[in-house]
Amino acid sequence: MNRIAKTAGVAGLLMAGTLLAGCGRLSMEVPPAPPPQSMPATQIAPGKRIVRDGNELVLPDGTRVPTDARGGFTLPNGDYVARDANGALVLPTGARCLPDPGGYVCP
């Protein structure tokens, strides 16, 4: 009987140890996220848009500005936005807004 009690006690300790060891493996590990898929070369990353509306452009803040003969325009603060030879708008900061069918996409 003593031998059975010792065997049962050892088995119980082994089971408890196994359960505790298993709990240590149940940590809150998050699997790594899959790498982002790259955008096709024909798409431009979304940003601010300048929308063409006839002879006017609608700026991202909703302000409407008329274009001049060169395709550029004057901002409400007096700064001039030029249009380059490729059709992009060059902002006073030097950033370029690239043309698309509905207007321009800016960084």
C-alpha positions in Angstrom: 0.0 0.0 0.0 2.9 2.3 0.8 4.4 1.7 -2.6 1.1 2.5 -4.3 0.8 5.8 -2.4 4.3 6.8 -3.3 3.7 5.9 -6.9 0.5 7.9 -7.0 2.2 10.8 -5.2 5.1 10.8 -7.7 2.6 10.5 -10.7 0.6 13.4 -9.2 3.7 15.6 -8.9 4.7 14.7 -12.5 1.2 15.6 -13.8 1.2 18.9 -11.8 4.7 19.7 -13.1 3.6 19.0 -16.7 0.5 21.1 -16.3 2.5 24.0 -14.9 5.1 23.7 -17.6 2.4 23.7 -20.2 0.9 26.9 -18.7 4.2 28.6 -19.2 3.9 27.9 -22.9 0.5 29.5 -23.1 2.0 33.0 -23.1 0.4 35.8 -25.0 2.7 35.5 -28.0 1.4 37.2 -31.1 2.5 35.6 -34.4 4.3 38.0 -36.7 2.1 40.0 -39.1 2.5 39.1 -42.8 4.6 41.5 -44.8 2.5 44.3 -46.4 1.8 43.8 -50.1 3.4 46.3 -52.3 1.2 48.6 -54.4 1.2 48.2 -58.1 3.4 50.7 -59.9 0.4 52.3 -61.5 -1.2 53.4 -58.2 -0.2 56.4 -56.2 -0.2 56.2 -52.4 -3.3 58.0 -51.0 -2.7 61.5 -49.8 -4.3 64.9 -50.1 -6.2 65.5 -53.3 -6.6 68.6 -55.4 -9.7 68.1 -57.5 -10.2 69.7 -60.9 -13.6 71.4 -61.4 -13.7 73.1 -64.8 -11.3 76.0 -64.7 -11.0 75.8 -60.9 -9.2 73.6 -58.5 -10.7 72.5 -55.2 -7.9 72.4 -52.6 -7.9 69.8 -49.8 -9.4 72.3 -47.3 -12.3 73.0 -49.7 -11.0 76.3 -51.0 -11.6 76.9 -54.7 -8.9 78.6 -56.8 -8.9 79.5 -60.5 -6.1 78.3 -62.7 -4.1 80.7 -64.8 -3.0 80.3 -68.4 0.1 78.3 -67.4 -1.9 75.8 -65.3 -0.7 77.2 -62.0 -2.6 79.1 -59.3 -2.2 81.5 -56.4 -3.0 80.2 -52.9 -5.1 82.3 -50.6 -1.9 83.3 -48.6 -0.4 84.7 -51.8 2.0 81.9 -52.6 2.1 80.7 -56.2 1.8 77.0 -57.2 3.4 76.4 -60.5 2.7 73.5 -63.0 5.9 71.8 -64.3 6.6 70.5 -67.8 5.3 67.0 -66.7 2.0 68.4 -65.6 2.6 68.1 -61.8 1.9 71.0 -59.5 5.0 72.2 -57.5 3.9 73.5 -54.1 5.8 76.3 -52.4 7.4 73.7 -50.1 8.9 71.9 -53.1 6.5 68.9 -52.9 5.0 67.8 -56.1 1.3 66.9 -56.7 1.1 64.3 -59.4 -1.7 64.5 -62.0 -4.4 61.8 -62.2 -7.7 61.7 -64.1 -9.7 63.8 -61.4 -7.0 66.3 -60.5 -3.8 65.8 -58.5 -2.6 63.6 -55.7 -0.3 65.4 -53.2 2.0 63.9 -50.5 
